[in-house]
């Protein structure tokens, strides 16, 4: 991220939505206290000093300051200082904020009207396209090399250096360089040409008065350009009409060039382009001081042009890669569906296999032993759970939201999973707070969301000693919170960003639909929030937050 970018936090939710807070290095605090740079007085779930953003060389980092309710980037809870990128959404209490990066507005270049292409000629002939420019006005400095002129040249050098570091946009960069030089060099015309396909093509043309009439081409001396690029050095002619190097050249006579500077833009022994200034005035002649300034800026400009071109090529390559990836994704969709179907077939086969002999026994009128009855009930529940997961992924539900008792939905659903947990030798406990207000939900969708979390937790802790899962409910101000916690291995931070993506799974035969479906149901259908807290070796906690219905 470029240092020239300005950063701010934009509030996305609650009563302060739309408000923006500039981020001023080295650090910015967030919380309810008025002394915080980002003050959130209306969010009662935000701590007094909740979190801190710090500007480090790698960018802005977000750090939780021991808040009661945690700090989140998306669904991931922040435990240590974590780099935040522009576009990331941060949750503090109940408030969502977005990190926004903006470039400072660059000074507007002088008004120039460009029509058509460009013309570079040895003489007065005008084949090809032409360019026209408007008056830039008189130069801002005189010819006398006094202290004021030196200071102004130093200021131009500073501005050029700043411009070179602020943008990788090649067109804007070239225009800025030319405009700044025209402020202190007494030239009537300025050109910045780039080498393209073996030719020097003018990319910027600036013209002081008199302005060419419409239809009149702007031309420059190719002889001077060729000499500067061949010798790889800055060419100065204070009086071209008497300079034996150029006096006999047709372009010097035809264009009535009196004084000129031509500086090649050289990078790694390659000539990337040319800076060219000329004048027909007998009183505004260029000096060695002008040459020194142009030579210094030419060296900087060559490096910046190379960087800008590399950036442009990289950006084009990235865009081509994105297009290729999109095409690959489209072409692999059928393969993904096939993989999903195979995975589902595998799961269903595992469920149906123990059912087949039992169904044959029932069809033959035989009485099943109690153990067989338990197997039959368990496998039918597993089959139903698999179907519900498919419904969840497809977004199939009643779609009708109504006031729902969360504990009632969970008690019924958890009861169906208790036998499954016991079969896997996993402890499944509930801690349901009494007297909770209702939430607006489709009970089937809510059940499927919690089911997905519990099934994932069962898979995560299976085979671990003292494997334990706890399902809890609680009231946090005006939100009913459903929690599913396990003492499994935890999730590495690099995987946490992918957990809620469809088809992403760490299981050998997983579908990658459970957490995706859960997030879609809670956030898109029920307008709630999913939060994750997981660290390797310390288990995983997931919370579903739903707005309470107040009578």
C-alpha positions as CSV (number, residue, x, y, z in Angstrom):
1,X,0.0,0.0,0.0
2,X,1.5,3.3,-1.0
3,X,2.4,5.8,1.7
4,X,0.7,8.5,-0.3
5,X,-2.7,6.9,0.2
6,X,-5.0,8.3,2.8
7,X,-7.0,6.0,5.0
8,X,-10.2,6.3,6.9
9,X,-12.8,4.1,8.6
10,X,-16.4,4.3,7.2
11,X,-19.2,3.1,9.5
12,X,-21.5,0.7,7.7
13,X,-24.1,-0.1,10.4
14,X,-26.1,1.2,13.3
15,X,-27.2,4.9,13.8
16,X,-23.8,6.3,12.7
17,X,-23.9,4.6,9.3
18,X,-22.1,6.7,6.7
19,X,-19.9,8.6,9.1
20,X,-16.1,8.5,8.3
21,X,-13.1,8.9,10.5
22,X,-9.7,9.7,9.0
23,X,-6.8,7.5,10.2
24,X,-3.9,9.6,11.3
25,X,-0.7,7.7,12.0
26,X,0.8,6.3,14.2
27,X,-2.3,4.9,15.9
28,X,-6.1,5.3,16.2
29,X,-8.2,4.0,19.0
30,X,-11.8,2.7,18.8
31,X,-14.3,2.5,21.6
32,X,-17.1,4.2,23.6
33,X,-14.9,6.8,25.4
34,X,-14.9,10.3,23.9
35,X,-11.1,10.3,24.0
36,X,-11.0,7.6,21.2
37,X,-10.2,8.9,17.8
38,X,-13.1,6.7,16.5
39,X,-15.8,7.2,19.2
40,X,-18.8,4.9,19.2
41,X,-20.9,6.2,22.0
42,X,-24.2,4.5,20.9
43,X,-22.8,1.0,20.7
44,X,-23.2,-0.5,24.2
45,X,-21.5,-3.7,23.2
46,X,-18.3,-1.8,22.4
47,X,-15.8,-1.5,25.3
48,X,-14.6,1.9,26.6
49,X,-11.2,1.2,24.9
50,X,-12.1,-1.6,22.5
51,X,-9.4,-1.8,19.8
52,X,-6.5,0.0,18.2
53,X,-5.3,0.5,14.6
54,X,-1.6,1.1,14.2
55,X,0.4,2.2,11.1
56,X,3.4,-0.1,10.6
57,X,5.6,-0.6,7.5
58,X,3.5,-3.5,6.4
59,X,0.3,-1.4,6.6
60,X,-2.4,-0.8,9.2
61,X,-2.8,-3.5,11.9
62,X,-5.8,-4.1,14.1
63,X,-5.4,-5.1,17.7
64,X,-8.0,-6.0,20.3
65,X,-7.5,-4.2,23.6
66,X,-9.0,-6.8,25.9
67,X,-12.6,-6.0,24.9
68,X,-15.5,-7.9,26.5
69,X,-17.1,-8.9,23.1
70,X,-14.0,-9.2,20.9
71,X,-12.9,-7.5,17.7
72,X,-13.5,-9.1,14.3
73,X,-12.3,-8.9,10.7
74,X,-15.2,-10.3,8.8
75,X,-16.1,-13.5,10.8
76,X,-12.6,-14.0,12.3
77,X,-11.9,-12.9,15.8
78,X,-8.6,-11.0,16.2
79,X,-6.3,-12.3,18.9
80,X,-3.0,-10.6,17.9
81,X,-2.2,-7.6,15.8
82,X,-3.5,-8.4,12.3
83,X,-2.9,-6.6,9.0
84,X,-6.1,-4.9,7.6
85,X,-6.4,-4.3,3.9
86,X,-8.6,-1.7,2.2
87,X,-12.0,-3.1,1.8
88,X,-11.8,-5.3,4.9
89,X,-14.8,-5.0,7.2
90,X,-14.2,-4.7,11.0
91,X,-16.7,-5.4,13.7
92,X,-16.4,-3.6,17.0
93,X,-19.3,-4.4,19.4
94,X,-22.3,-4.3,17.1
95,X,-20.8,-1.7,14.7
96,X,-19.4,-2.7,11.3
97,X,-16.7,-0.5,9.8
98,X,-14.8,-0.6,6.5
99,X,-11.2,0.4,5.9
100,X,-11.1,2.8,2.9
101,X,-8.0,4.0,1.0
102,X,-8.0,7.1,-1.0
103,X,-5.4,8.9,-3.1
104,X,-5.0,12.6,-2.5
105,X,-6.2,14.7,-5.4
106,X,-3.3,15.6,-7.6
107,X,-2.8,19.2,-8.8
108,X,-4.7,19.6,-12.0
109,X,-2.4,20.0,-15.1
110,X,-2.8,23.0,-17.3
111,X,-5.8,22.8,-19.6
112,X,-4.7,21.2,-22.9
113,X,-6.9,20.0,-25.7
114,X,-5.6,16.9,-27.5
115,X,-7.0,16.1,-31.0
116,X,-5.9,13.2,-33.1
117,X,-2.4,11.8,-32.8
118,X,1.1,13.2,-33.1
119,X,3.6,14.4,-35.7
120,X,7.4,14.3,-35.6
121,X,9.0,15.7,-38.8
122,X,12.5,16.5,-40.0
123,X,11.1,19.4,-42.1
124,X,7.9,21.2,-42.6
125,X,6.1,18.3,-44.2
126,X,3.1,17.0,-42.2
127,X,2.4,13.4,-43.0
128,X,0.4,11.3,-40.5
129,X,-1.7,12.5,-37.5
130,X,-1.2,15.8,-35.7
131,X,-1.7,17.2,-32.2
132,X,-2.7,20.7,-31.1
133,X,-2.3,22.3,-27.7
134,X,-3.4,25.5,-26.0
135,X,-1.6,28.4,-24.3
136,X,0.1,27.6,-21.1
137,X,0.9,31.2,-20.3
138,X,4.2,32.8,-19.5
139,X,6.8,30.9,-17.4
140,X,6.7,31.5,-13.7
141,X,10.4,32.5,-13.5
142,X,12.8,34.8,-15.2
143,X,16.2,34.0,-16.7
144,X,18.3,35.4,-13.9
145,X,19.7,32.7,-11.7
146,X,19.1,34.4,-8.4
147,X,18.3,32.8,-5.1
148,X,14.6,32.9,-5.9
149,X,15.1,31.0,-9.2
150,X,17.2,28.4,-7.4
151,X,14.6,27.9,-4.7
152,X,12.0,27.5,-7.4
153,X,14.0,24.9,-9.2
154,X,14.5,23.1,-6.0
155,X,10.8,23.2,-5.4
156,X,10.2,21.7,-8.9
157,X,12.7,18.9,-8.1
158,X,10.8,18.2,-4.9
159,X,7.5,18.1,-6.7
160,X,8.8,15.9,-9.4
161,X,10.2,13.4,-6.9
162,X,6.9,13.4,-5.1
163,X,4.9,12.9,-8.3
164,X,7.2,10.0,-9.3
165,X,6.5,8.2,-6.0
166,X,2.7,8.9,-5.9
167,X,1.5,7.4,-9.2
168,X,2.1,4.4,-11.4
169,X,-0.3,5.8,-14.1
170,X,2.0,6.4,-17.0
171,X,0.0,9.1,-18.7
172,X,-0.5,11.1,-15.5
173,X,3.2,10.7,-14.7
174,X,4.4,12.0,-18.1
175,X,2.1,15.0,-18.0
176,X,3.1,15.9,-14.5
177,X,6.8,15.8,-15.3
178,X,6.4,18.0,-18.4
179,X,4.2,20.6,-16.7
180,X,6.5,21.0,-13.7
181,X,9.5,21.6,-16.0
182,X,7.6,24.2,-18.0
183,X,7.2,26.2,-14.9
184,X,10.9,27.0,-14.6
185,X,12.4,26.5,-18.1
186,X,11.8,29.4,-20.5
187,X,10.7,27.1,-23.3
188,X,8.0,27.9,-25.9
189,X,7.3,24.2,-26.5
190,X,7.9,21.0,-24.6
191,X,7.6,17.4,-25.8
192,X,7.9,14.1,-24.0
193,X,8.4,11.2,-26.4
194,X,8.4,7.5,-25.6
195,X,10.1,4.8,-27.6
196,X,7.4,2.5,-29.0
197,X,8.0,-0.1,-31.6
198,X,11.2,1.4,-32.8
199,X,9.9,5.0,-33.1
200,X,9.8,8.0,-30.7
201,X,6.1,8.9,-30.3
202,X,5.1,12.1,-28.5
203,X,3.0,11.3,-25.5
204,X,2.9,14.9,-24.0
205,X,3.0,18.2,-25.9
206,X,2.9,21.6,-24.2
207,X,2.9,24.9,-26.1
208,X,3.2,28.3,-24.8
209,X,2.0,31.3,-26.9
210,X,1.6,31.7,-29.8
211,X,-0.8,28.7,-29.9
212,X,-1.0,26.9,-33.3
213,X,-4.1,27.5,-35.3
214,X,-6.5,24.6,-35.6
215,X,-5.3,22.2,-38.3
216,X,-1.7,23.4,-38.0
217,X,0.6,20.5,-37.0
218,X,3.1,20.7,-34.1
219,X,6.6,19.5,-35.3
220,X,10.0,19.2,-33.7
221,X,13.5,18.5,-35.0
222,X,14.3,14.9,-35.4
223,X,17.9,15.7,-36.1
224,X,18.4,16.9,-32.5
225,X,16.5,14.0,-31.1
226,X,18.5,11.5,-33.1
227,X,21.8,13.0,-31.9
228,X,20.8,13.0,-28.3
229,X,19.7,9.4,-28.3
230,X,22.7,8.1,-30.3
231,X,25.2,9.9,-28.1
232,X,23.1,9.1,-25.0
233,X,23.7,12.5,-23.5
234,X,21.8,15.8,-23.0
235,X,22.1,18.1,-25.9
236,X,22.1,21.9,-25.4
237,X,22.2,24.4,-28.1
238,X,22.0,28.0,-26.9
239,X,21.8,29.3,-30.5
240,X,21.0,26.6,-33.0
241,X,21.4,29.1,-35.9
242,X,25.1,29.5,-35.2
243,X,25.7,26.0,-33.8
244,X,27.8,24.1,-36.4
245,X,26.1,20.8,-35.2
246,X,22.6,22.0,-36.2
247,X,22.8,25.2,-38.3
248,X,22.7,23.4,-41.6
249,X,19.8,21.1,-40.7
250,X,16.5,21.7,-42.4
251,X,14.4,21.3,-39.4
252,X,16.3,24.0,-37.4
253,X,15.9,26.5,-40.3
254,X,12.3,25.6,-41.1
255,X,11.1,25.6,-37.4
256,X,13.3,28.7,-36.7
257,X,14.7,27.0,-33.6
258,X,16.9,29.3,-31.6
259,X,17.6,27.4,-28.4
260,X,16.9,23.7,-27.5
261,X,17.5,21.1,-24.9
262,X,17.1,17.4,-25.7
263,X,17.5,14.8,-22.9
264,X,17.3,11.1,-23.5
265,X,15.5,9.0,-20.8
266,X,17.9,6.2,-20.3
267,X,17.4,3.1,-18.0
268,X,19.7,0.1,-18.0
269,X,21.3,1.4,-21.2
270,X,18.0,1.5,-23.0
271,X,16.6,4.7,-24.3
272,X,13.0,4.8,-23.1
273,X,12.2,8.2,-24.4
274,X,13.2,11.9,-24.8
275,X,12.5,15.2,-23.1
276,X,12.7,18.0,-25.7
277,X,12.4,21.8,-25.1
278,X,12.8,24.6,-27.7
279,X,12.2,28.3,-28.2
280,X,12.5,30.7,-31.2
281,X,13.1,33.7,-28.9
282,X,16.4,35.4,-29.0
283,X,16.1,36.6,-25.4
284,X,15.0,33.3,-23.7
285,X,18.0,31.2,-24.2
286,X,18.6,28.0,-22.3
287,X,21.5,27.8,-19.8
288,X,23.6,25.1,-18.2
289,X,21.4,25.4,-15.1
290,X,18.4,24.4,-17.3
291,X,20.4,21.4,-18.5
292,X,21.3,20.3,-15.0
293,X,17.7,20.4,-14.0
294,X,16.5,18.5,-17.0
295,X,19.3,16.0,-16.7
296,X,18.4,15.3,-13.0
297,X,14.7,14.9,-13.7
298,X,15.4,12.8,-16.8
299,X,17.2,10.2,-14.7
300,X,14.4,10.0,-12.2
301,X,11.8,10.0,-14.9
302,X,13.4,7.1,-16.7
303,X,13.2,4.9,-13.6
304,X,9.6,5.9,-12.9
305,X,8.6,5.2,-16.5
306,X,10.1,1.8,-16.3
307,X,8.3,1.1,-13.1
308,X,5.0,2.4,-14.5
309,X,5.4,0.2,-17.6
310,X,6.2,-2.8,-15.5
311,X,3.1,-2.0,-13.4
312,X,1.0,-1.7,-16.5
313,X,2.2,-5.0,-17.8
314,X,1.7,-6.7,-14.5
315,X,-1.8,-5.3,-14.2
316,X,-2.6,-6.5,-17.7
317,X,-1.1,-9.9,-16.9
318,X,-3.2,-10.0,-13.7
319,X,-6.4,-9.1,-15.7
320,X,-5.6,-11.9,-18.2
321,X,-5.0,-14.3,-15.3
322,X,-8.4,-13.3,-13.8
323,X,-10.1,-13.9,-17.1
324,X,-8.4,-17.3,-17.4
325,X,-9.4,-18.2,-13.9
326,X,-13.0,-17.2,-14.6
327,X,-12.9,-19.4,-17.6
328,X,-11.4,-22.2,-15.6
329,X,-14.0,-21.8,-12.9
330,X,-16.8,-22.0,-15.5
331,X,-15.2,-25.0,-17.2
332,X,-14.8,-26.8,-13.9
333,X,-18.3,-26.2,-12.6
334,X,-19.5,-29.5,-14.1
335,X,-16.5,-31.2,-12.5
336,X,-17.3,-29.6,-9.2
337,X,-20.9,-30.8,-9.4
338,X,-19.7,-34.2,-10.3
339,X,-17.3,-34.2,-7.3
340,X,-20.2,-33.1,-5.1
341,X,-22.4,-35.8,-6.4
342,X,-19.7,-38.4,-5.8
343,X,-19.2,-37.2,-2.3
344,X,-23.0,-37.3,-1.6
345,X,-23.2,-40.8,-3.1
346,X,-20.4,-41.9,-0.8
347,X,-22.1,-40.5,2.3
348,X,-25.5,-42.0,1.3
349,X,-23.8,-45.3,0.6
350,X,-22.4,-45.3,4.1
351,X,-25.8,-44.7,5.5
352,X,-27.7,-47.1,3.3
353,X,-25.3,-50.1,3.7
354,X,-26.3,-50.9,7.3
355,X,-30.0,-50.2,6.5
356,X,-30.3,-52.8,3.7
357,X,-30.2,-56.0,5.7
358,X,-32.5,-54.5,8.4
359,X,-35.0,-53.5,5.7
360,X,-34.9,-57.1,4.3
361,X,-35.5,-58.5,7.8
362,X,-38.5,-56.1,8.2
363,X,-39.9,-57.1,4.8
364,X,-39.6,-60.8,5.8
365,X,-41.7,-60.1,8.9
366,X,-38.8,-60.8,11.3
367,X,-38.6,-58.9,14.6
368,X,-35.5,-56.7,14.9
369,X,-33.4,-56.8,18.1
370,X,-33.2,-53.6,20.1
371,X,-29.7,-52.9,18.9
372,X,-30.9,-53.2,15.3
373,X,-33.7,-50.8,16.0
374,X,-31.2,-48.3,17.3
375,X,-29.1,-48.7,14.2
376,X,-32.1,-48.1,12.0
377,X,-33.1,-45.0,13.9
378,X,-29.6,-43.6,13.8
379,X,-29.0,-44.2,10.1
380,X,-32.4,-42.7,9.2
381,X,-31.5,-39.6,11.2
382,X,-28.2,-39.3,9.4
383,X,-29.9,-39.6,6.0
384,X,-32.3,-36.9,7.0
385,X,-29.4,-34.7,8.1
386,X,-27.8,-35.2,4.8
387,X,-30.9,-34.2,2.9
388,X,-31.3,-31.1,5.2
389,X,-27.7,-30.1,4.3
390,X,-28.6,-30.3,0.6
391,X,-31.7,-28.2,1.2
392,X,-29.7,-25.7,3.1
393,X,-27.1,-25.3,0.3
394,X,-29.9,-25.0,-2.3
395,X,-31.6,-22.3,-0.2
396,X,-34.8,-24.4,0.1
397,X,-36.9,-23.5,3.1
398,X,-40.4,-22.2,3.9
399,X,-39.1,-18.7,3.6
400,X,-41.7,-17.7,6.2
401,X,-40.2,-15.8,9.2
402,X,-42.1,-15.9,12.4
403,X,-41.3,-15.5,16.2
404,X,-39.5,-18.6,17.3
405,X,-38.3,-19.9,20.6
406,X,-34.6,-20.7,20.0
407,X,-34.3,-23.1,22.9
408,X,-37.3,-25.2,21.7
409,X,-35.7,-25.5,18.2
410,X,-32.4,-26.5,19.7
411,X,-33.8,-29.0,22.3
412,X,-35.5,-30.9,19.6
413,X,-32.6,-30.9,17.2
414,X,-29.9,-31.7,19.8
415,X,-32.0,-34.6,21.0
416,X,-31.7,-36.2,17.6
417,X,-27.9,-35.8,17.6
418,X,-27.3,-37.1,21.2
419,X,-27.3,-40.8,20.1
420,X,-25.0,-40.0,17.2
421,X,-22.5,-38.2,19.6
422,X,-22.6,-41.1,22.1
423,X,-22.0,-43.6,19.3
424,X,-18.9,-41.6,18.4
425,X,-17.9,-41.4,22.1
426,X,-18.3,-37.6,22.1
427,X,-19.8,-35.6,24.9
428,X,-22.6,-33.3,23.7
429,X,-23.8,-30.9,26.4
430,X,-26.3,-28.0,26.3
431,X,-26.3,-24.8,28.3
432,X,-29.5,-23.0,27.4
433,X,-30.4,-19.8,29.2
434,X,-34.0,-19.6,30.3
435,X,-36.4,-16.9,29.5
436,X,-34.9,-15.8,26.2
437,X,-36.9,-13.6,23.9
438,X,-38.0,-14.9,20.6
439,X,-36.3,-14.3,17.3
440,X,-37.7,-13.9,13.8
441,X,-36.8,-17.0,11.9
442,X,-37.8,-20.0,9.9
443,X,-37.4,-22.8,12.4
444,X,-36.4,-25.3,9.7
445,X,-33.7,-22.9,8.5
446,X,-32.5,-22.1,12.0
447,X,-32.3,-25.8,12.8
448,X,-30.3,-26.6,9.7
449,X,-27.8,-23.8,10.5
450,X,-27.2,-25.1,14.0
451,X,-27.2,-28.7,12.7
452,X,-24.4,-27.8,10.3
453,X,-22.3,-26.4,13.1
454,X,-22.8,-29.4,15.4
455,X,-22.1,-31.9,12.6
456,X,-18.8,-30.0,11.8
457,X,-17.9,-30.1,15.5
458,X,-18.6,-33.8,15.7
459,X,-16.3,-34.4,12.8
460,X,-13.6,-32.1,14.3
461,X,-13.4,-33.8,17.7
462,X,-14.1,-37.5,16.7
463,X,-11.3,-39.7,17.9
464,X,-9.8,-37.2,20.3
465,X,-9.5,-38.0,24.0
466,X,-12.3,-36.5,26.1
467,X,-14.0,-35.0,23.0
468,X,-16.6,-32.5,24.0
469,X,-19.1,-30.2,22.3
470,X,-21.2,-27.6,24.1
471,X,-24.3,-25.9,22.6
472,X,-25.3,-22.8,24.4
473,X,-27.8,-19.9,24.2
474,X,-27.6,-16.5,25.9
475,X,-28.9,-13.0,25.7
476,X,-26.5,-10.2,24.8
477,X,-28.4,-7.0,25.1
478,X,-30.9,-7.2,22.2
479,X,-29.3,-10.2,20.5
480,X,-30.0,-13.9,21.2
481,X,-26.7,-15.7,20.8
482,X,-26.4,-19.4,19.9
483,X,-22.9,-20.9,20.5
484,X,-21.3,-24.1,19.4
485,X,-17.9,-24.8,21.0
486,X,-15.6,-27.8,20.7
487,X,-12.3,-28.9,22.2
488,X,-11.0,-30.0,18.8
489,X,-7.6,-29.2,17.2
490,X,-8.6,-25.6,16.2
491,X,-8.4,-24.0,12.7
492,X,-5.1,-22.4,11.4
493,X,-5.5,-18.7,10.7
494,X,-4.6,-19.1,7.0
495,X,-7.7,-21.4,6.6
496,X,-10.2,-19.3,8.5
497,X,-10.7,-16.9,5.6
498,X,-11.8,-19.8,3.4
499,X,-14.1,-21.6,5.8
500,X,-17.3,-20.0,4.7
501,X,-16.6,-20.4,0.9
502,X,-18.7,-23.0,-0.9
503,X,-17.0,-26.4,-1.6
504,X,-14.0,-25.5,0.7
505,X,-13.4,-28.4,3.1
506,X,-10.6,-30.0,5.1
507,X,-12.4,-33.3,5.4
508,X,-11.3,-36.2,3.1
509,X,-14.9,-36.8,2.0
510,X,-16.5,-33.5,3.0
511,X,-18.8,-31.4,0.7
512,X,-17.7,-28.0,1.8
513,X,-21.3,-26.9,2.1
514,X,-22.0,-26.9,5.9
515,X,-20.5,-23.6,7.0
516,X,-21.3,-21.9,3.7
517,X,-25.0,-22.8,4.2
518,X,-24.9,-21.8,7.8
519,X,-23.6,-18.3,7.0
520,X,-26.0,-17.9,4.1
521,X,-29.0,-18.8,6.3
522,X,-28.0,-16.6,9.3
523,X,-26.7,-13.5,7.4
524,X,-28.8,-13.5,4.2
525,X,-32.1,-15.1,5.3
526,X,-32.3,-14.2,9.0
527,X,-30.2,-11.0,8.9
528,X,-28.0,-12.1,11.8
529,X,-24.2,-12.5,12.2
530,X,-21.8,-15.4,12.3
531,X,-18.7,-15.1,14.4
532,X,-15.7,-17.4,14.6
533,X,-13.0,-17.8,17.3
534,X,-10.5,-20.5,16.7
535,X,-6.8,-21.1,17.6
536,X,-4.8,-24.2,16.9
537,X,-4.7,-26.5,20.0
538,X,-7.5,-24.5,21.7
539,X,-10.6,-25.7,19.9
540,X,-13.2,-23.7,18.0
541,X,-16.2,-21.5,18.9
542,X,-18.9,-20.3,16.6
543,X,-21.6,-17.9,17.5
544,X,-24.9,-17.1,15.7
545,X,-26.3,-13.8,16.7
546,X,-30.0,-13.0,15.9
547,X,-32.0,-9.9,16.8
548,X,-34.4,-10.4,19.7
549,X,-38.1,-9.8,19.2
550,X,-39.3,-7.4,21.9
551,X,-43.0,-7.4,22.8
